[in-house]
Amino acid sequence: MIAVVKQSATPEQLQQFISWIEGRGLKTDVSSGDAETLVGIIGDTTQVDPFLLESMEIIDRVQRVSDPFKMANRKFHPEDTVVDCGYGVKIGGGTFHVMAGPCSVEGDNLFEIARAVKAAGATILRGGAYKPRTSPYACQGMGEKGLELLCRAREELEMPIVTEIMDPRDVQTFLDYKVDIMQIGARNAQNFPLLKEVGKTNVPVLLKRGLAGTIDELLMAAEYIMSEGNPNVILCERGIRTFETRTRNTFDVNAVPVLKNLTHLPVIGDPSHATGYTRYVRPIAYAATAAGVDGLQIEVHNCPQKAWSDGAQALTPEMFEDAMKRIALIREAVTAEL
């Protein structure tokens, strides 16, 4: 349920209304725009009489929302959310940022890769310290040592880092290392204890779509995080599992404009995991850019054939530099005012 507040309402009246709603065991989400202020009422709203609300002095009108996701819903929050990731990097609201780096943090080569991607225009360094793998015998990452290397690279280059968290018990470790963006991978997209635990922080969360998750399931996963108090959620379309076997996954380009319509949260595209092959990464990056993403996450490695994981889908620094130039041209085309 959404209550639209009259422009004449004072801050004191608005606060009294919020207290009245929350006193009935419901949650509120306030969105103040240029034209009007919306109060999202979240919970079992059947106990609230909309006619009673509309009779209140400060309420202009009330409307019900049938979608199961509330806090992530653009109806509750018409203006785009902008997520501050640190170091001047803000995702959403018309900006465009690229996260780039190796799939796995392997050692000091991280610094060479990080310098190269920053020089090419990337604004966020990606790298996996903890790696969820299908096989228990595959590389699981460097763990805390990987976090230390990422933090050293961050300090040298003054760019935020994004890395995957897999276990609710590791949240405090990530907080101790001041990780700028905690990534929830596709395999953990419905790990509800983990979603709730990162939701108790105010650290930006990059939430990837599940292996075969629907758009609504992705938004409900975001709702888990936001309902715990963390509004800093960035959605990521990374391809879904379909009957097609020629690529690792199928990049759902449809999801980009659909998500931009349904939610106020920023949307990132991951062409690396979507395709699984280096030769397809750049075309899908271009398609995602044209579809309106707020940024991209791209795997880059200085020697892909020696990468600990996912070398088959990594761009070399030279390929990445070329891609960034073409992405800039596409961005110019799709954002131009005609």
C-alpha positions in Angstrom: 0.0 0.0 0.0 1.2 3.5 -0.8 0.1 6.7 0.8 0.7 9.9 -1.2 1.4 12.8 1.2 0.1 16.3 0.4 2.7 18.9 -0.4 1.4 21.0 2.4 2.3 18.4 5.0 4.9 19.5 7.6 7.8 17.2 8.6 6.1 16.9 12.1 2.8 15.7 10.6 4.7 13.2 8.3 6.5 11.8 11.3 3.3 11.5 13.3 1.8 9.6 10.4 4.8 7.2 10.2 4.7 6.6 13.9 1.0 5.8 13.7 1.5 3.3 10.9 4.5 1.6 12.6 2.6 1.5 15.9 0.3 -1.0 14.1 3.2 -3.4 13.5 3.9 -2.3 9.9 7.0 -1.0 8.2 7.3 2.2 6.2 9.5 3.3 3.4 9.5 7.1 2.7 10.5 8.4 -0.8 10.6 12.2 -1.2 10.6 13.3 -4.8 10.4 16.7 -6.5 6.7 16.5 -6.9 5.4 14.4 -4.0 6.3 12.3 -1.0 5.3 8.6 -0.9 5.0 6.5 2.2 5.2 2.8 1.4 3.3 0.7 3.9 4.8 -2.8 4.2 3.3 -5.8 5.9 -0.2 -7.1 6.4 -2.0 -4.0 5.1 -5.4 -5.7 5.3 -5.6 -4.4 8.8 -5.4 -0.8 7.5 -8.5 0.9 6.1 -7.5 2.9 3.1 -10.5 5.1 3.5 -9.4 6.0 7.0 -6.0 7.0 5.7 -7.5 9.1 2.9 -9.5 10.9 5.5 -6.4 12.1 7.3 -5.4 15.7 6.7 -2.0 15.1 5.2 -2.9 12.2 2.9 -3.8 13.0 -0.7 -4.6 9.4 -1.9 -3.9 5.8 -1.2 -3.2 3.0 -3.6 -2.6 -0.8 -3.2 0.3 -2.5 -4.7 -0.2 -6.1 -5.8 3.5 -7.0 -6.5 5.0 -9.1 -3.7 8.2 -6.9 -3.7 7.5 -3.6 -2.0 10.7 -1.8 -1.0 12.4 -2.6 -4.3 9.3 -1.5 -6.2 9.5 1.6 -8.4 5.9 2.4 -7.4 7.2 3.0 -3.8 10.3 4.8 -4.9 9.8 6.5 -8.3 13.3 8.0 -8.5 16.3 5.9 -9.2 18.3 4.8 -6.2 22.0 5.9 -6.3 24.4 3.6 -4.4 27.5 5.2 -3.0 30.3 2.7 -3.3 33.1 4.9 -2.0 36.0 6.8 -3.7 33.5 8.9 -5.6 31.8 6.0 -7.3 28.0 6.2 -7.3 26.0 3.7 -9.2 22.5 4.6 -10.6 20.7 7.7 -11.6 22.3 7.9 -15.0 25.9 7.1 -14.2 27.8 4.2 -15.7 30.5 2.2 -14.0 32.5 -0.9 -15.0 33.7 -3.5 -12.5 36.7 -5.4 -13.9 39.4 -7.8 -12.7 40.2 -11.5 -12.4 37.7 -14.2 -11.5 40.0 -15.3 -8.7 42.6 -13.4 -6.7 45.8 -15.3 -7.3 48.6 -13.2 -6.0 50.6 -10.1 -6.9 49.4 -10.3 -10.5 46.3 -8.7 -9.1 48.1 -5.3 -9.1 49.1 -5.6 -12.7 45.6 -6.4 -13.8 44.1 -3.7 -11.5 46.4 -1.0 -12.9 45.5 -2.0 -16.5 41.7 -2.0 -16.0 41.8 1.3 -14.2 43.9 2.8 -17.0 41.2 1.6 -19.5 38.4 3.2 -17.6 37.2 0.7 -15.0 36.1 2.4 -11.7 35.7 -0.7 -9.5 38.1 -3.6 -9.0 36.5 -7.1 -9.0 38.2 -10.3 -7.7 37.2 -13.4 -5.9 38.8 -14.2 -2.6 36.2 -16.9 -1.8 35.1 -19.0 -4.8 31.9 -21.2 -4.9 32.7 -24.0 -7.3 30.6 -26.9 -8.6 33.3 -29.3 -7.7 34.7 -29.5 -4.1 38.1 -30.3 -5.7 38.3 -27.1 -7.8 40.1 -23.9 -6.6 38.2 -22.4 -3.7 40.1 -19.1 -3.6 42.7 -17.6 -1.3 40.2 -16.7 1.4 41.3 -14.0 3.8 44.7 -13.6 2.1 42.8 -12.7 -1.1 40.9 -10.0 0.9 44.2 -8.6 2.0 45.5 -8.3 -1.6 42.3 -6.7 -2.7 42.6 -4.1 0.1 46.2 -3.4 -0.9 45.2 -2.8 -4.5 42.3 -0.6 -3.4 44.7 1.6 -1.4 47.2 1.9 -4.2 44.7 2.7 -6.9 42.0 4.4 -4.8 39.1 2.4 -6.3 36.4 0.4 -4.5 36.5 -3.4 -4.5 33.7 -5.9 -5.1 34.2 -9.5 -3.9 31.9 -12.4 -3.2 30.7 -13.5 0.2 29.4 -17.0 0.7 28.7 -17.5 4.4 26.8 -15.4 6.9 29.6 -16.1 9.4 32.0 -14.1 7.1 30.1 -10.9 7.2 32.1 -9.5 10.1 35.3 -10.4 8.4 34.2 -8.4 5.3 33.2 -5.5 7.6 36.6 -5.6 9.3 38.4 -5.4 5.9 36.0 -2.6 4.9 35.0 -4.4 1.6 33.2 -1.7 -0.4 30.7 -4.0 -2.2 29.7 -7.5 -1.1 28.7 -9.7 -3.9 26.0 -12.4 -3.6 26.6 -14.9 -6.3 24.1 -16.8 -8.4 24.4 -19.9 -6.3 23.5 -17.9 -3.2 20.8 -15.8 -4.7 18.2 -17.6 -2.4 20.5 -18.2 0.6 18.1 -16.3 2.8 20.2 -16.3 6.0 23.0 -14.7 4.0 20.7 -12.2 2.4 19.3 -11.2 5.8 22.8 -11.0 7.3 24.2 -8.6 4.7 20.9 -6.7 5.0 21.8 -5.9 8.6 24.8 -3.9 7.3 24.8 -0.7 5.2 27.5 -2.0 2.8 26.4 -2.0 -0.9 25.4 -5.4 -2.1 25.8 -6.6 -5.7 23.0 -9.2 -6.0 23.3 -11.6 -8.9 20.3 -13.4 -10.5 20.0 -17.1 -9.6 21.1 -19.8 -12.1 17.5 -20.2 -13.3 15.8 -17.5 -11.2 12.9 -15.4 -12.5 12.9 -11.7 -12.4 10.5 -11.7 -9.5 12.7 -14.1 -7.6 15.6 -11.7 -8.1 13.5 -8.8 -6.8 12.3 -10.8 -3.8 15.9 -11.7 -3.0 16.6 -7.9 -3.0 13.6 -7.5 -0.8 15.1 -9.8 1.8 18.2 -7.5 2.0 16.2 -4.3 2.0 13.7 -5.5 4.6 16.6 -5.8 7.1 17.4 -2.2 6.7 20.0 -2.1 3.9 18.8 0.0 0.9 22.1 -0.2 -1.0 21.3 -3.1 -3.4 22.7 -3.3 -7.0 21.0 -6.0 -9.2 23.1 -8.1 -11.7 21.8 -9.9 -14.7 24.4 -12.6 -15.3 22.7 -15.0 -17.6 20.3 -17.8 -16.7 20.3 -21.6 -17.4 18.2 -22.5 -20.4 18.1 -25.5 -22.8 20.8 -23.9 -24.9 24.2 -25.5 -24.6 26.4 -23.5 -26.9 27.1 -20.9 -24.2 27.6 -21.2 -20.5 24.3 -19.4 -19.8 21.9 -17.3 -21.8 22.1 -13.5 -21.2 18.6 -12.3 -20.7 18.7 -8.9 -22.3 15.0 -8.6 -21.8 15.6 -8.5 -18.1 17.4 -5.1 -18.3 14.5 -2.9 -19.4 12.0 -5.0 -17.4 14.0 -4.4 -14.2 14.5 -0.7 -15.0 10.7 -0.5 -15.3 9.9 -2.5 -12.2 12.5 -1.3 -9.7 14.4 1.8 -8.7 17.6 -0.2 -8.0 20.6 0.0 -10.3 21.1 -2.9 -12.8 24.5 -4.3 -13.8 25.2 -6.7 -16.7 27.7 -9.5 -16.4 28.6 -10.7 -19.9 31.5 -12.9 -18.7 29.4 -15.4 -16.7 26.5 -15.1 -19.2 28.5 -16.5 -22.1 31.5 -18.4 -20.7 33.6 -17.7 -23.8 36.0 -14.8 -24.4 34.8 -14.4 -28.0 31.3 -13.6 -26.9 31.9 -11.4 -23.9 32.3 -8.1 -25.8 29.3 -8.4 -28.1 27.1 -9.2 -25.0 28.7 -6.3 -23.1 27.7 -4.0 -26.0 24.1 -5.4 -26.1 23.7 -4.9 -22.3 25.0 -1.3 -22.6 22.5 -0.6 -25.4 19.7 -2.1 -23.3 20.3 0.5 -20.6 22.4 -1.1 -17.8 23.9 1.1 -15.2 27.2 -0.7 -15.5 29.0 -3.9 -16.3 31.1 -6.5 -14.5 33.8 -8.0 -16.8 36.5 -10.5 -16.0 40.0 -9.5 -17.1 43.2 -11.5 -16.7 46.7 -10.7 -17.9 47.3 -14.4 -18.8 43.9 -16.2 -19.2 45.4 -19.6 -20.0 47.0 -19.6 -16.5 44.0 -18.3 -14.6 43.0 -20.3 -11.6 39.3 -20.2 -12.7 37.2 -19.1 -15.7 40.2 -18.2 -17.9 38.1 -19.3 -20.9 35.8 -16.2 -20.4 38.4 -13.6 -19.4 39.4 -10.7 -21.6 43.1 -9.7 -21.8 43.8 -6.1 -20.8 44.2 -5.2 -24.5 40.8 -6.6 -25.3 39.3 -4.8 -22.3 40.7 -1.5 -23.4 39.2 -1.9 -26.9 35.9 -2.9 -25.4 35.8 0.2 -23.1 36.2 2.5 -26.1 33.3 0.9 -28.0 31.1 0.8 -24.9 31.7 4.6 -24.5 30.5 5.1 -28.1 27.3 3.0 -27.4 26.6 4.9 -24.2 26.9 8.1 -26.1 24.4 6.9 -28.7 21.8 5.6 -26.3 21.9 8.5 -23.9 22.0 11.3 -26.5 19.1 13.7 -26.6 17.6 13.8 -30.1 
